[in-house]
């Protein structure tokens, strides 16, 4: 069972998604803490800013990961031909 999960996790799409989620948790926590101090302890404004980042940054990160994966795949297939 563990081996099946590890095989599933090694799939590029799954790995990119898992990395996106874990990164988002760490990044959102940091954003909230920073915004809390920048707004002078205003929880509402800190929460609003964090929510905006939560909504759009995972999409940007996932796209970034996919571009790198495509670039690496093309680079490796080109080097095999040479």
N, C-alpha and C positions, 0 to 999 in steps of 0.2 A: 504494500500500500504506500509506504514512504517512497519507494523507488518510482512508482507511478506519479506521485505528486512532484517529485524532483524532475522527472522527464517533462511533465506538463509545464512546470515553472521555467524550464530551459527554453521553451518556445519563445522566439523573439517578441511576438505581440504580448504574450503574457508577462514576460519579464519587463518590458517597457511600461506596461500598465501597473505592475506591482511597484516598480521604482517611482512611478509618478505619484502613487498614493502615499508611499512612505515619505517621499520628499515633501509632498504637500503638507503632511502633518507637522514635520519639523519646521518647514518654512512658514506656515501659518502661525504656529506658536511664536516664532521669532518676530513675525510681523506684528502680531497683537501686542507683544511686550514692548516693542519699539514704539508703536503708535500710542500705547498707553502713556509712555513717558513723554513723547513729543506733544501730546494733547493735554498735558498737565493732569493726567489721571482720569480723563473723560472716557468712561467705559463705552458709551454709545458710539462716539466717533471712532474709537479704536475697533469696535466690533464691526462697524460699517465698512471701514477701510479693509479690514481683514476679510470680510465677506466678498468684497469686490475682487480681491486678489485670489480668493479661493475659487471663484467662478471662472476666471479667465486664464490664470497661470497654468493649471493642469493641461489645458488644451495646447498652450504654447510649448510646454515641456514635452508632451507626448509627440507633437509634430517634430520638435527638435530631435528627439530620439529616433524617430522614423527616418528622418533625413540622414542622420549619421549611419543608421543601419543600411540604408540603400547605398550610400556612398562607400561604406566598407565592403558591401557585397560586390559592387561594380569594380572596386579596386582589386579585390581578390580574384575575381573572374578574369580581369585584364592581365594580372600578373601570371596566371596559370597559362594563358595563351602564349606568352613570351617565352 
